[in-house]
Amino acid sequence: MTDIIVIAIVTAIFGGASAYIYKARKNGARCVGCSHAGSCGRQGSECGCGEK
């Protein structure tokens, strides 16, 4: 029974992360982990997240 609970929790975490990445990519973000991902993805092929 505990194995099923652990598998369900891991699946929920993986599914949530996958949904977040899918949604961010669909909105045009190139670097998903960046707090400025919505704006730096439009600048070109490089991510400007490290720039000030």
PDB file of N, CA, C, O and CB in Angstrom:
ATOM      1  N   MET A   1       0.810  -1.192   0.000  1.00  0.00           N
ATOM      2  CA  MET A   1       0.000   0.000   0.000  1.00  0.00           C
ATOM      3  C   MET A   1       0.862   1.268   0.000  1.00  0.00           C
ATOM      4  O   MET A   1       0.543   2.252  -0.666  1.00  0.00           O
ATOM      5  CB  MET A   1      -0.926  -0.008   1.197  1.00  0.00           C
ATOM      6  N   THR A   2       1.963   1.220   0.765  1.00  0.00           N
ATOM      7  CA  THR A   2       2.837   2.397   0.814  1.00  0.00           C
ATOM      8  C   THR A   2       3.521   2.632  -0.525  1.00  0.00           C
ATOM      9  O   THR A   2       3.810   3.771  -0.892  1.00  0.00           O
ATOM     10  CB  THR A   2       3.889   2.237   1.916  1.00  0.00           C
ATOM     11  N   ASP A   3       3.780   1.543  -1.256  1.00  0.00           N
ATOM     12  CA  ASP A   3       4.392   1.695  -2.577  1.00  0.00           C
ATOM     13  C   ASP A   3       3.473   2.459  -3.527  1.00  0.00           C
ATOM     14  O   ASP A   3       3.936   3.284  -4.314  1.00  0.00           O
ATOM     15  CB  ASP A   3       4.733   0.321  -3.168  1.00  0.00           C
ATOM     16  N   ILE A   4       2.205   2.191  -3.456  1.00  0.00           N
ATOM     17  CA  ILE A   4       1.234   2.878  -4.317  1.00  0.00           C
ATOM     18  C   ILE A   4       1.171   4.365  -3.970  1.00  0.00           C
ATOM     19  O   ILE A   4       1.076   5.203  -4.866  1.00  0.00           O
ATOM     20  CB  ILE A   4      -0.168   2.235  -4.179  1.00  0.00           C
ATOM     21  N   ILE A   5       1.221   4.698  -2.685  1.00  0.00           N
ATOM     22  CA  ILE A   5       1.186   6.095  -2.260  1.00  0.00           C
ATOM     23  C   ILE A   5       2.436   6.827  -2.736  1.00  0.00           C
ATOM     24  O   ILE A   5       2.343   7.949  -3.235  1.00  0.00           O
ATOM     25  CB  ILE A   5       1.060   6.194  -0.729  1.00  0.00           C
ATOM     26  N   VAL A   6       3.593   6.210  -2.589  1.00  0.00           N
ATOM     27  CA  VAL A   6       4.851   6.818  -3.032  1.00  0.00           C
ATOM     28  C   VAL A   6       4.841   7.019  -4.539  1.00  0.00           C
ATOM     29  O   VAL A   6       5.249   8.075  -5.024  1.00  0.00           O
ATOM     30  CB  VAL A   6       6.053   5.946  -2.620  1.00  0.00           C
ATOM     31  N   ILE A   7       4.388   6.035  -5.276  1.00  0.00           N
ATOM     32  CA  ILE A   7       4.314   6.150  -6.737  1.00  0.00           C
ATOM     33  C   ILE A   7       3.347   7.259  -7.132  1.00  0.00           C
ATOM     34  O   ILE A   7       3.623   8.007  -8.070  1.00  0.00           O
ATOM     35  CB  ILE A   7       3.876   4.810  -7.369  1.00  0.00           C
ATOM     36  N   ALA A   8       2.234   7.377  -6.444  1.00  0.00           N
ATOM     37  CA  ALA A   8       1.263   8.437  -6.744  1.00  0.00           C
ATOM     38  C   ALA A   8       1.850   9.818  -6.467  1.00  0.00           C
ATOM     39  O   ALA A   8       1.633  10.746  -7.247  1.00  0.00           O
ATOM     40  CB  ALA A   8      -0.020   8.239  -5.921  1.00  0.00           C
ATOM     41  N   ILE A   9       2.586   9.966  -5.378  1.00  0.00           N
ATOM     42  CA  ILE A   9       3.211  11.253  -5.051  1.00  0.00           C
ATOM     43  C   ILE A   9       4.269  11.624  -6.078  1.00  0.00           C
ATOM     44  O   ILE A   9       4.307  12.763  -6.544  1.00  0.00           O
ATOM     45  CB  ILE A   9       3.835  11.206  -3.651  1.00  0.00           C
ATOM     46  N   VAL A  10       5.123  10.683  -6.431  1.00  0.00           N
ATOM     47  CA  VAL A  10       6.168  10.942  -7.429  1.00  0.00           C
ATOM     48  C   VAL A  10       5.549  11.273  -8.784  1.00  0.00           C
ATOM     49  O   VAL A  10       6.028  12.165  -9.484  1.00  0.00           O
ATOM     50  CB  VAL A  10       7.109   9.726  -7.558  1.00  0.00           C
ATOM     51  N   THR A  11       4.498  10.566  -9.154  1.00  0.00           N
ATOM     52  CA  THR A  11       3.810  10.840 -10.415  1.00  0.00           C
ATOM     53  C   THR A  11       3.181  12.220 -10.406  1.00  0.00           C
ATOM     54  O   THR A  11       3.227  12.925 -11.414  1.00  0.00           O
ATOM     55  CB  THR A  11       2.744   9.783 -10.682  1.00  0.00           C
ATOM     56  N   ALA A  12       2.593  12.619  -9.282  1.00  0.00           N
ATOM     57  CA  ALA A  12       1.992  13.951  -9.179  1.00  0.00           C
ATOM     58  C   ALA A  12       3.043  15.043  -9.284  1.00  0.00           C
ATOM     59  O   ALA A  12       2.809  16.055  -9.944  1.00  0.00           O
ATOM     60  CB  ALA A  12       1.230  14.091  -7.866  1.00  0.00           C
ATOM     61  N   ILE A  13       4.184  14.864  -8.655  1.00  0.00           N
ATOM     62  CA  ILE A  13       5.264  15.844  -8.732  1.00  0.00           C
ATOM     63  C   ILE A  13       5.786  15.938 -10.161  1.00  0.00           C
ATOM     64  O   ILE A  13       5.957  17.038 -10.687  1.00  0.00           O
ATOM     65  CB  ILE A  13       6.407  15.474  -7.763  1.00  0.00           C
ATOM     66  N   PHE A  14       6.039  14.802 -10.788  1.00  0.00           N
ATOM     67  CA  PHE A  14       6.531  14.782 -12.164  1.00  0.00           C
ATOM     68  C   PHE A  14       5.512  15.378 -13.123  1.00  0.00           C
ATOM     69  O   PHE A  14       5.881  16.122 -14.032  1.00  0.00           O
ATOM     70  CB  PHE A  14       6.874  13.357 -12.587  1.00  0.00           C
ATOM     71  N   GLY A  15       4.247  15.064 -12.935  1.00  0.00           N
ATOM     72  CA  GLY A  15       3.192  15.606 -13.788  1.00  0.00           C
ATOM     73  C   GLY A  15       3.050  17.112 -13.637  1.00  0.00           C
ATOM     74  O   GLY A  15       2.853  17.821 -14.624  1.00  0.00           O
ATOM     75  N   GLY A  16       3.150  17.603 -12.411  1.00  0.00           N
ATOM     76  CA  GLY A  16       3.069  19.039 -12.177  1.00  0.00           C
ATOM     77  C   GLY A  16       4.227  19.788 -12.809  1.00  0.00           C
ATOM     78  O   GLY A  16       4.039  20.846 -13.410  1.00  0.00           O
ATOM     79  N   ALA A  17       5.424  19.237 -12.673  1.00  0.00           N
ATOM     80  CA  ALA A  17       6.597  19.862 -13.284  1.00  0.00           C
ATOM     81  C   ALA A  17       6.493  19.845 -14.804  1.00  0.00           C
ATOM     82  O   ALA A  17       6.831  20.829 -15.463  1.00  0.00           O
ATOM     83  CB  ALA A  17       7.879  19.151 -12.835  1.00  0.00           C
ATOM     84  N   SER A  18       6.033  18.743 -15.355  1.00  0.00           N
ATOM     85  CA  SER A  18       5.874  18.650 -16.810  1.00  0.00           C
ATOM     86  C   SER A  18       4.832  19.636 -17.319  1.00  0.00           C
ATOM     87  O   SER A  18       5.020  20.255 -18.366  1.00  0.00           O
ATOM     88  CB  SER A  18       5.484  17.228 -17.214  1.00  0.00           C
ATOM     89  N   ALA A  19       3.745  19.782 -16.590  1.00  0.00           N
ATOM     90  CA  ALA A  19       2.699  20.734 -16.990  1.00  0.00           C
ATOM     91  C   ALA A  19       3.218  22.163 -16.929  1.00  0.00           C
ATOM     92  O   ALA A  19       2.902  22.968 -17.805  1.00  0.00           O
ATOM     93  CB  ALA A  19       1.457  20.586 -16.091  1.00  0.00           C
ATOM     94  N   TYR A  20       4.012  22.494 -15.908  1.00  0.00           N
ATOM     95  CA  TYR A  20       4.592  23.827 -15.791  1.00  0.00           C
ATOM     96  C   TYR A  20       5.532  24.127 -16.951  1.00  0.00           C
ATOM     97  O   TYR A  20       5.477  25.213 -17.526  1.00  0.00           O
ATOM     98  CB  TYR A  20       5.336  23.967 -14.468  1.00  0.00           C
ATOM     99  N   ILE A  21       6.389  23.180 -17.297  1.00  0.00           N
ATOM    100  CA  ILE A  21       7.327  23.368 -18.407  1.00  0.00           C
ATOM    101  C   ILE A  21       6.567  23.481 -19.723  1.00  0.00           C
ATOM    102  O   ILE A  21       6.899  24.328 -20.552  1.00  0.00           O
ATOM    103  CB  ILE A  21       8.341  22.203 -18.472  1.00  0.00           C
ATOM    104  N   TYR A  22       5.565  22.654 -19.927  1.00  0.00           N
ATOM    105  CA  TYR A  22       4.774  22.710 -21.158  1.00  0.00           C
ATOM    106  C   TYR A  22       4.090  24.063 -21.304  1.00  0.00           C
ATOM    107  O   TYR A  22       4.101  24.658 -22.382  1.00  0.00           O
ATOM    108  CB  TYR A  22       3.730  21.587 -21.177  1.00  0.00           C
ATOM    109  N   LYS A  23       3.492  24.549 -20.213  1.00  0.00           N
ATOM    110  CA  LYS A  23       2.798  25.829 -20.252  1.00  0.00           C
ATOM    111  C   LYS A  23       3.777  26.976 -20.510  1.00  0.00           C
ATOM    112  O   LYS A  23       3.470  27.888 -21.278  1.00  0.00           O
ATOM    113  CB  LYS A  23       2.040  26.063 -18.940  1.00  0.00           C
ATOM    114  N   ALA A  24       4.946  26.938 -19.879  1.00  0.00           N
ATOM    115  CA  ALA A  24       5.935  27.992 -20.075  1.00  0.00           C
ATOM    116  C   ALA A  24       6.458  27.982 -21.510  1.00  0.00           C
ATOM    117  O   ALA A  24       6.625  29.041 -22.115  1.00  0.00           O
ATOM    118  CB  ALA A  24       7.096  27.828 -19.083  1.00  0.00           C
ATOM    119  N   ARG A  25       6.714  26.809 -22.051  1.00  0.00           N
ATOM    120  CA  ARG A  25       7.186  26.717 -23.440  1.00  0.00           C
ATOM    121  C   ARG A  25       6.111  27.176 -24.421  1.00  0.00           C
ATOM    122  O   ARG A  25       6.417  27.800 -25.438  1.00  0.00           O
ATOM    123  CB  ARG A  25       7.610  25.277 -23.768  1.00  0.00           C
ATOM    124  N   LYS A  26       4.875  26.874 -24.121  1.00  0.00           N
ATOM    125  CA  LYS A  26       3.774  27.276 -24.991  1.00  0.00           C
ATOM    126  C   LYS A  26       3.626  28.797 -25.010  1.00  0.00           C
ATOM    127  O   LYS A  26       3.216  29.369 -26.020  1.00  0.00           O
ATOM    128  CB  LYS A  26       2.462  26.619 -24.534  1.00  0.00           C
ATOM    129  N   ASN A  27       3.958  29.450 -23.898  1.00  0.00           N
ATOM    130  CA  ASN A  27       3.894  30.902 -23.810  1.00  0.00           C
ATOM    131  C   ASN A  27       5.133  31.580 -24.388  1.00  0.00           C
ATOM    132  O   ASN A  27       5.209  32.808 -24.377  1.00  0.00           O
ATOM    133  CB  ASN A  27       3.712  31.318 -22.375  1.00  0.00           C
ATOM    134  N   GLY A  28       6.103  30.821 -24.891  1.00  0.00           N
ATOM    135  CA  GLY A  28       7.265  31.387 -25.565  1.00  0.00           C
ATOM    136  C   GLY A  28       8.503  31.561 -24.718  1.00  0.00           C
ATOM    137  O   GLY A  28       9.439  32.231 -25.156  1.00  0.00           O
ATOM    138  N   ALA A  29       8.558  30.997 -23.541  1.00  0.00           N
ATOM    139  CA  ALA A  29       9.737  31.122 -22.692  1.00  0.00           C
ATOM    140  C   ALA A  29      10.824  30.186 -23.189  1.00  0.00           C
ATOM    141  O   ALA A  29      10.566  29.008 -23.436  1.00  0.00           O
ATOM    142  CB  ALA A  29       9.393  30.820 -21.217  1.00  0.00           C
ATOM    143  N   ARG A  30      12.026  30.696 -23.335  1.00  0.00           N
ATOM    144  CA  ARG A  30      13.136  29.852 -23.771  1.00  0.00           C
ATOM    145  C   ARG A  30      13.826  29.216 -22.577  1.00  0.00           C
ATOM    146  O   ARG A  30      14.135  28.024 -22.601  1.00  0.00           O
ATOM    147  CB  ARG A  30      14.142  30.665 -24.591  1.00  0.00           C
ATOM    148  N   CYS A  31      14.069  29.994 -21.540  1.00  0.00           N
ATOM    149  CA  CYS A  31      14.699  29.452 -20.330  1.00  0.00           C
ATOM    150  C   CYS A  31      13.638  29.434 -19.234  1.00  0.00           C
ATOM    151  O   CYS A  31      13.328  30.466 -18.637  1.00  0.00           O
ATOM    152  CB  CYS A  31      15.965  30.304 -19.894  1.00  0.00           C
ATOM    153  N   VAL A  32      13.100  28.283 -18.985  1.00  0.00           N
ATOM    154  CA  VAL A  32      11.927  28.125 -18.136  1.00  0.00           C
ATOM    155  C   VAL A  32      12.224  28.479 -16.682  1.00  0.00           C
ATOM    156  O   VAL A  32      11.345  29.011 -16.003  1.00  0.00           O
ATOM    157  CB  VAL A  32      11.410  26.702 -18.225  1.00  0.00           C
ATOM    158  N   GLY A  33      13.401  28.211 -16.191  1.00  0.00           N
ATOM    159  CA  GLY A  33      13.727  28.468 -14.798  1.00  0.00           C
ATOM    160  C   GLY A  33      14.037  29.914 -14.485  1.00  0.00           C
ATOM    161  O   GLY A  33      14.226  30.265 -13.320  1.00  0.00           O
ATOM    162  N   CYS A  34      14.093  30.751 -15.484  1.00  0.00           N
ATOM    163  CA  CYS A  34      14.458  32.158 -15.311  1.00  0.00           C
ATOM    164  C   CYS A  34      13.231  32.967 -14.895  1.00  0.00           C
ATOM    165  O   CYS A  34      12.123  32.723 -15.374  1.00  0.00           O
ATOM    166  CB  CYS A  34      15.070  32.732 -16.615  1.00  0.00           C
ATOM    167  N   SER A  35      13.442  33.929 -14.001  1.00  0.00           N
ATOM    168  CA  SER A  35      12.318  34.756 -13.582  1.00  0.00           C
ATOM    169  C   SER A  35      11.891  35.741 -14.669  1.00  0.00           C
ATOM    170  O   SER A  35      10.782  36.273 -14.614  1.00  0.00           O
ATOM    171  CB  SER A  35      12.675  35.510 -12.317  1.00  0.00           C
ATOM    172  N   HIS A  36      12.756  35.994 -15.659  1.00  0.00           N
ATOM    173  CA  HIS A  36      12.452  36.879 -16.780  1.00  0.00           C
ATOM    174  C   HIS A  36      12.225  36.080 -18.054  1.00  0.00           C
ATOM    175  O   HIS A  36      12.445  36.598 -19.149  1.00  0.00           O
ATOM    176  CB  HIS A  36      13.583  37.891 -16.987  1.00  0.00           C
ATOM    177  N   ALA A  37      11.796  34.850 -17.939  1.00  0.00           N
ATOM    178  CA  ALA A  37      11.695  33.946 -19.085  1.00  0.00           C
ATOM    179  C   ALA A  37      10.747  34.447 -20.158  1.00  0.00           C
ATOM    180  O   ALA A  37      10.966  34.174 -21.338  1.00  0.00           O
ATOM    181  CB  ALA A  37      11.250  32.592 -18.626  1.00  0.00           C
ATOM    182  N   GLY A  38       9.716  35.161 -19.793  1.00  0.00           N
ATOM    183  CA  GLY A  38       8.767  35.660 -20.777  1.00  0.00           C
ATOM    184  C   GLY A  38       9.350  36.726 -21.672  1.00  0.00           C
ATOM    185  O   GLY A  38       8.932  36.860 -22.822  1.00  0.00           O
ATOM    186  N   SER A  39      10.312  37.494 -21.169  1.00  0.00           N
ATOM    187  CA  SER A  39      10.882  38.576 -21.964  1.00  0.00           C
ATOM    188  C   SER A  39      12.178  38.191 -22.642  1.00  0.00           C
ATOM    189  O   SER A  39      12.440  38.652 -23.753  1.00  0.00           O
ATOM    190  CB  SER A  39      11.110  39.774 -21.104  1.00  0.00           C
ATOM    191  N   CYS A  40      12.998  37.364 -22.018  1.00  0.00           N
ATOM    192  CA  CYS A  40      14.295  37.053 -22.618  1.00  0.00           C
ATOM    193  C   CYS A  40      14.161  36.061 -23.761  1.00  0.00           C
ATOM    194  O   CYS A  40      15.063  35.969 -24.593  1.00  0.00           O
ATOM    195  CB  CYS A  40      15.244  36.502 -21.568  1.00  0.00           C
ATOM    196  N   GLY A  41      13.079  35.327 -23.827  1.00  0.00           N
ATOM    197  CA  GLY A  41      12.900  34.360 -24.906  1.00  0.00           C
ATOM    198  C   GLY A  41      12.659  35.006 -26.255  1.00  0.00           C
ATOM    199  O   GLY A  41      12.811  34.351 -27.285  1.00  0.00           O
ATOM    200  N   ARG A  42      12.286  36.276 -26.272  1.00  0.00           N
ATOM    201  CA  ARG A  42      12.004  36.960 -27.527  1.00  0.00           C
ATOM    202  C   ARG A  42      13.216  37.690 -28.091  1.00  0.00           C
ATOM    203  O   ARG A  42      13.152  38.196 -29.211  1.00  0.00           O
ATOM    204  CB  ARG A  42      10.879  37.935 -27.331  1.00  0.00           C
ATOM    205  N   GLN A  43      14.314  37.759 -27.353  1.00  0.00           N
ATOM    206  CA  GLN A  43      15.469  38.545 -27.779  1.00  0.00           C
ATOM    207  C   GLN A  43      16.278  37.868 -28.872  1.00  0.00           C
ATOM    208  O   GLN A  43      16.990  38.551 -29.609  1.00  0.00           O
ATOM    209  CB  GLN A  43      16.357  38.823 -26.604  1.00  0.00           C
ATOM    210  N   GLY A  44      16.198  36.595 -28.998  1.00  0.00           N
ATOM    211  CA  GLY A  44      16.967  35.880 -29.986  1.00  0.00           C
ATOM    212  C   GLY A  44      17.261  34.480 -29.510  1.00  0.00           C
ATOM    213  O   GLY A  44      16.497  33.903 -28.737  1.00  0.00           O
ATOM    214  N   SER A  45      18.361  33.936 -29.967  1.00  0.00           N
ATOM    215  CA  SER A  45      18.677  32.560 -29.619  1.00  0.00           C
ATOM    216  C   SER A  45      19.296  32.440 -28.236  1.00  0.00           C
ATOM    217  O   SER A  45      19.272  31.359 -27.647  1.00  0.00           O
ATOM    218  CB  SER A  45      19.606  31.974 -30.642  1.00  0.00           C
ATOM    219  N   GLU A  46      19.845  33.516 -27.708  1.00  0.00           N
ATOM    220  CA  GLU A  46      20.490  33.488 -26.390  1.00  0.00           C
ATOM    221  C   GLU A  46      19.507  33.921 -25.311  1.00  0.00           C
ATOM    222  O   GLU A  46      18.624  34.741 -25.560  1.00  0.00           O
ATOM    223  CB  GLU A  46      21.738  34.397 -26.372  1.00  0.00           C
ATOM    224  N   CYS A  47      19.659  33.382 -24.145  1.00  0.00           N
ATOM    225  CA  CYS A  47      18.848  33.807 -23.008  1.00  0.00           C
ATOM    226  C   CYS A  47      19.594  34.911 -22.284  1.00  0.00           C
ATOM    227  O   CYS A  47      20.766  34.737 -21.950  1.00  0.00           O
ATOM    228  CB  CYS A  47      18.537  32.615 -22.048  1.00  0.00           C
ATOM    229  N   GLY A  48      18.965  36.014 -22.036  1.00  0.00           N
ATOM    230  CA  GLY A  48      19.588  37.131 -21.359  1.00  0.00           C
ATOM    231  C   GLY A  48      19.321  37.152 -19.869  1.00  0.00           C
ATOM    232  O   GLY A  48      19.362  38.217 -19.253  1.00  0.00           O
ATOM    233  N   CYS A  49      19.053  36.022 -19.285  1.00  0.00           N
ATOM    234  CA  CYS A  49      18.677  35.976 -17.866  1.00  0.00           C
ATOM    235  C   CYS A  49      19.832  36.355 -16.962  1.00  0.00           C
ATOM    236  O   CYS A  49      19.600  36.875 -15.871  1.00  0.00           O
ATOM    237  CB  CYS A  49      18.177  34.591 -17.497  1.00  0.00           C
ATOM    238  N   GLY A  50      21.062  36.116 -17.370  1.00  0.00           N
ATOM    239  CA  GLY A  50      22.206  36.436 -16.548  1.00  0.00           C
ATOM    240  C   GLY A  50      22.587  37.902 -16.608  1.00  0.00           C
ATOM    241  O   GLY A  50      23.410  38.361 -15.815  1.00  0.00           O
ATOM    242  N   GLU A  51      22.005  38.638 -17.532  1.00  0.00           N
ATOM    243  CA  GLU A  51      22.337  40.048 -17.684  1.00  0.00           C
ATOM    244  C   GLU A  51      21.512  40.894 -16.756  1.00  0.00           C
ATOM    245  O   GLU A  51      20.382  40.547 -16.413  1.00  0.00           O
ATOM    246  CB  GLU A  51      22.135  40.497 -19.113  1.00  0.00           C
ATOM    247  N   LYS A  52      22.091  42.023 -16.346  1.00  0.00           N
ATOM    248  CA  LYS A  52      21.375  42.939 -15.450  1.00  0.00           C
ATOM    249  C   LYS A  52      20.698  44.024 -16.224  1.00  0.00           C
ATOM    250  O   LYS A  52      20.046  44.887 -15.636  1.00  0.00           O
ATOM    251  CB  LYS A  52      22.313  43.549 -14.430  1.00  0.00           C
TER     252      LYS A  52
END
